[in-house]
């Protein structure tokens, strides 16, 4: 079983890696061509609003509500009933999303005022953001339907295609930035149309694979159908439960709009670097274990349910902890090596490094939430994560109002990190308290081994990185080769140290297989 989970996780991670690499290329192009100015601030807000709602509706609430219901139907019902569920959910979801999209386009001025009120102090920036949002908002409709298709494919064990689909977003955005932007005034407006094109392309890409499974939707409105009601019942509370980190980032964007020009962009580039390991491993693990947990729950296998959670947590710490350490230590070098070209200045590197260090502290917590939350959604419990999510959101807002004054945009990032640890801690405590999750007995030893391995890696990176100013003053090639050496040396040190303290592949198998 663990081999199948590892294979599926590897497929998702591999496809995500391709997407993230293209995403870095995209962001490097953004930095070089557009820098961190009013145009990029406007675009990042205009893209963040529908992207936030995408994660809220599509990848967040909908996926975690639909996959358990789909798995239940697939396990206990006929193919005809499964097809009927797909048709009804596709039609109902599609019509609701169309209405939300139309409302979002019409209410773009209000949305920009709500999510970036500081932009109203600069009329040109505000109007540009509104115009961009009217173009980017339909992305919500297309990408939500894409996520629906991806949920069907993932539940049927077809992980590669949904994981590969985001590559198309980055390809469209690169084309828009490099070849289309010169035809627009301002050039950054082309990025908004790139988002629109990406939404359409991603949806069309998945349709042939649904047809292969004989589950191509024939959409029809069915608000009162039992399966649709079951999905909606689970979905409504989940709107906040799995998306707390995104809500917190949106709050950060709102408050950052009042700070100096460039603050929104600095937070964006910080978020992008944190999203790399989060998407590569955290989201991949969450994507893979949710259908498995749902099947174990539907088949009434509580022991295997717990074992799958244990397996997910082990891999989360094995990968998430060194990723956190590396990002905190190498924040400045990473930004200098990847983005210090063209319009992205040394000052942008310094400012982005502050928020990246603060946000990186929470990386492990972000990953833990991605693995722990499916432990609730698979059991069709969406209310508990909501309650904890709202508590964490309130804590984030309170901490933000305190930390923004001494730390500016970095204070926003730090409050998000601390709130995520609170959220992860509450989720874990509930699963343990209710006996849903029973940790293996060797966890204390495993944690000690991880601590020793990460200490060895951290010391090498700390002494090997040097000070940020030397990176800023170095040439592009020098920054690249120095960073490459640090990544290889750091990864090698972590691997050798882990083996030296006794971590073995058998420790990462499911308990009943070890």
N, C-alpha and C positions, 0 to 999 in steps of 0.2 A: 504493500500500500504506500509506504513512504517513498519507494522508488517512483511510483506513478505520480505522487504529489511533487517530488523533486523534478521529474521530467516536465510536468505541467508548469511548475514555477520557473524552470529553466527556459521553457519556450516563451512564457510571458515576459520574463526578464530580458531574454535575448532580443525579442521584438521591441520591447521598451527601450533597450539600449540603443538600437538603431534610431528610434524616434528621438531620444534624448541627445544623441550626438548631433543629429540634424537640428535639434532645438538649440544647442549651443552654437552651431554655425549660424543659425538664424539670429540669435541674440548678439553674436559678434558682429554680424552685418548691421544690426540695429545700432549697436554702440558706435561703429565706425562711420555709418552714414548719417545717423540722426543724433548721436550723443545722448545727453540727459537734459533736455530742454523742454520748452512748452509743448512742442509737437508730440514728443514721446510721452510726456505726462498726460496729455489729452488722450492719446491712443490707449495707453495702459489702463486708464480709467474706463474708457469706452469698451475695451475688451474685457476688463475684469468684471464688469456688471453682468453681462450675459454668461461669461465663463463661471462666475460665482453661482448664478442660477442653474447653469448646467450641472455643476457638482451637487447643488442642492436637490434638483429635481431628478436628473438623469443618473449620474454615477453614484450619487448619495442615496437619497430616499428611494427612488424607483428601483434601482438595482437590488437593494437590500430588502425591498418588499416583494418584488416580482420573482426573483430567483428561488426563494423558499416555496412560494406558491407553485411556480412552474415545476420545481423538483417534486413536489407532492403530487401534482397531476401526472407527471411523467412516471412516477413510481406506482401510483394507485389507479390511474385512469387509462382509457383507451387512447389511441392516437387521434381518433376523431374528436374526442373531448379536449385533447391537448391543442389541436388545431383551432377548435372553437375558442378556447381561452386566448390564444395568440391573436385571433381575429378581433375578438371583443376588446382586449386590452389595447391593441394597436389603434383601433378606431376611436375608442374613448380617450386615450392618451393624446392621440394626434389632434383631435378637435379641441380639447382643453388647451393644449400647447399653442395651437393656432390662435386661439383667443388671447392667451397671455402675450404672445408675440405681437399681435396687432396692437394691444393695449400698451406694450412696452415701447413700440415705435412712436405712437402718438404721445406718450407721456415722457419722451426722452428728456425734454427740458427739466421736468420735475425730478426725474431720476438723477440727473447730473447734479441738480441742486441738493438732493438728499444725500447722495453718496460722495460728492466732492464740493461741499458748500463753499470752501475757500476759493474755488475757481471763479465764483461770481465777482470777486474783487478784480479779476482780469477779464473783461468782457470778450476779448478776442479768443482767449483760451477756453472760456466757457462755451462760446458759440461753436468753436471747432470740435469740442468734446461732444456737444449735442449732435452735430452733423455726423460725426463718426459713430455714435451710439445708434443712430437710426439705421445705419448700414450694418452694424455688427449684431444688433439684437436678434434678427432672424436666425442667427447661428444657433440660438437656444432651441428652436424648433427642429432644425436638421440634426443637431448633435444629440438631442434627447431621443429621437427616433433611432439614431445610430446606436445609442446606448441600449435601447430596447432590443435591437437586433443582436447586439453583443451579448446581452443577458441570455438570449435563447441559445446562441452558439456556445457560450461558456458552460451553460447548464448541460449541454449535450457533449461536453468534453472537447469542443473545438476552440481552444484558447488562442491559437496563432493569429487568426484573422482579426478578431477584436483588438488584440495587442498590437498588430501591425498597422491598423487603421490610422492612429494618430500621426504616423509618418506623413500621411497626405496633407495634414494641417501644416506641418513644417515646410513641406515642398511648396505648397501654395503661398505661404508667407515669404519664403525666400524669393520666389519668382516676383511677388508683388514688390518687395523691397528693392531688388536689384534692377529689374527690367520694366516694371510698371510705374514705380514712383516718379521717375523723371517727367512723366506725362501729367502729373497732378500738381496743383498748387493749393495748399502746401503739399510737398511730396509725401508726408506721413499719412495723408488721406488714403493713399493706395493700400496701406496696411489694413484699413478697415474693409476694403473690398476683397482683400486677400482672405480675411476671416470668413466673409460671406461665401466665397467660392469654395473654401475648405469644407464648410458645413455640407454643402450640396455634394461635393466629391466623396466625402466619407460615407454618407448615407448610400449613395449609388454603389459604392464599392462592396458593401456587405450583402446586397440583395441576391446576387447569384448563389451565395453560400447558404442562405436561407432556403432557396429553391432546391438545392441539393438535399437538404434535410426534409424536404416536403413540408416545410413549415413557413412558406412565404405567406405573409399576412394578406387577408382579404378584409381590409378594415371595415368595421361597422360599429355604430354607436350602440352600446349596451351598458348603460350606467347602472342598471339594477341587476345585472347578471351576477350570480354568486361569486365567481372567480374574480371579477372586476371589483366587487365590493370588498372581497378579502384583501386584494392588493391595495386598494385605497385605504382600508382600515389600518393596514400596516404602514402605508406610505406617509400618511399625514403626520403622525408623530415623528417619523424618521427624518422629516424635513430638516430638523435641527440636530438630531442625534449624531449623525455621521459627518456633519459638515461644520462642526464647531470651529475647527481650525480655519476654514474658509471665511466664516462669519467674522472671526477675530481679525483676519487679514483685511477684510473689507472695512472693519472699524478702523484699522490702522490707516487704510487709504483715505478714509474720510478725514481723520485727524491730520494726516500728512498733507492734505490739501491746504491746510492753514500754515504749514511750515514753508521754508524757503523753496524756491523753484529748484527742482531736481530731487526733492525728497521722495516723491512717488516713484520716480525712476530708480533711485538707490534701493528702495525697498523691493522693487520688481526684480532687479538683478540678484539681490540677496535671496529672494524667494525662489528664483529659477535654479540657483545652485543647490539649495536645500531640496528642491523638488526632484533633482536628479537621483540621489540615492533613495528618496522616498518613493518615487514612481517605479524605480528599477527593482526594488526589493519589497518595500512596505506594501505598496498597492498590489504588486504581483502576488505576494503571500495572501493578502486579504481576498483577492480575486479567486485564487485557487481553492482556498479552504472553505469559502462560503458554500459552494455547491456540495462539497464533501460533508461539511457539518450539517447541512440541510438534509442530505440523504441519511446520515446517521440518526438524526432526530426523527425523521419520518419512519425509519425502520426500527426505532426504539432501541438504539445501541448507545446508552449513556457512557459506557466505559470507552468506547472508540471515539465518542464525541470529545471526551476529556483528553484522550491521547492525542487527537488531532490538534487541539488547542495547545497542548504542551509542546508538540513538535513545532508549531508556528511560533511560539514564544522563544524557543531555543534559537531558531534561525534568526528571529528578529534581533535578539541580543548579540548573536554571533556576528551579524553584519552591521546592525544599527549602531552599536557602541563604538567600534573603530571608525565608522563613518562620521559619527559625531565628533570624536576626538580630532580626526583629521581636518574636518571642516573648520573647527574652532581655531586650530593652530595655523592652518594654511589659508585662512580667509583672505587676507591681503594678497599673498602670492597668487592665489587662484584668480582673483579679480584682475590683477595686473597682467598675468599671462594670457588670460582669455579675452579681456575687453579693453585694455589700454591701447587703443588704436584710434586714429582719426579724431572724431569729435568727443570721444570719451577721455576726459582729462585725468591727470594724476590726482586732482582734488576729488573727482568722482570715485576713483579707486579708494581713497582714504575714507570718504563718507560711506560708500557701500560696504567697506570692510567692517565698519562699526556695526551696522545692522546685520551683516552676515554672521558675525560672531555671536550676536545676541540671538538670532533666529536658529542658528545651528545647535545651540544648547538644547533646544526643544525637539531636535530631529528624532531622537530615540522615542520620545513621547508620541510624536506624530505617527511613527511606525507602530508603536504598541496599540494605539487606538484603532489602526487599520486591521489589526489581528484580533483584538479583544471584542470590538463591536460586532463582528460576525457571530460571536458566541451568543449574542442576544437575538440578532436578526434571524439566524437559522432556527431558533426556537419560536419565531414569530412574536418576539417581545421587542417592540419598538419604543415603548413608553419609558422604560428604564434609562436607555441611553439619552433620551430627550431630557429627562429630569437632570441627569448629570451634565449634559451639554449646556443647559441653561445656567446651571450653577457655575460652570467653568467660564461661560460667556460673561456673566456678571462679574466674576473675579477678574477676568481680563480687562473689562472696561474700568473697573476700580483701579487696578494696577497701572493701566495706561495713563489715567488722569494724574497719577502720582509721578510716574517715571518719565513722562514726556517733557517735563520741565528741566530736569538735569541732563537727560540723555537725548532729547529731540527725537529724531526718527528711530534711533537705536532703542530708545525706551519703548516704542511701539512694538518692535520686534521681540524684545525681552519679555514683555507682558504676555504676548502670544505664546511664547515658549513655556512660561511658568503655568499659564492656564491649561495648556495641553497636558502637563504632568499631573495637574489636579484631576483632569478628566480621565486620564489613563488609570490613575490610582483608584478612583471610584469604581470604574468598570471592573478592574481586577479584584478589588475587595468584594464586590457583589458576587462575582462568579465563584470565588473561594467560599464566601460565607454561606451561599446556597448549595454548595456541594456540586455545582456544575463542572467545576474544574478542580482536579486533584493533582497537584504538582508531583513529579517523580521525586524520590528520596535523595537523589544525587545533585539536586539543585545547588545547595551550599558549596559543594566542591566545584561545580561547574562555574558558579559566579566568581569564586576565588581564581580559578584558572583564567577566566576572561579578563579579570582585573589585572592580573600579572602580564598577560599578553598585550593588553592595551597600554599599560605603563611603559613597556619596552618600546612599542611603536611610537608612543607620544614623545618620549625622550629623544628618540632619533629625529623625529620631525621638528621638534622644538629647536634643537641645536643645528639641524641641517638647514632650516628655513632662513635664519638670520633676521635682520630688521626689514621692515616694509620699504623704507626709503631706498635701500639698495636694489630692490626689485623694481621700483618705479624708475630709477635712473638707468637700469640695465636696458640693453637692446631687446627687441622682440625675440630674436633667436635665443639669446641668453636666458630670458625668462622662460621660454618654452622648454629648453633642455634641462634647466635647473628644476623646473616643476616635474618634468617626466622622471628625472632621477629620484626626486623625493617620493613620488607616487610608487615607483617600482621598489625602492629601498624600504619605504614604509610598509607596503603590502607584504614584501618578503619577510621583514622583521616580525610582523604580526603572525604570519603563517608559521615561521620557525619557532617563535616563542610559544604559540598555541600548542604545537606538537611537543615542545620541550616540557611544558607543564602538564602534559597528559591528555589533552583533548584529542579524541580519536573519532573517525567517521561513525563508529557504532553508537556514540553518544548522541548523534543527530538523527537516529532512526526513531520511528514510532516505537513506543515501549513494548508492544506485543510482538514486535519484530526483532528487538534487540536481544 
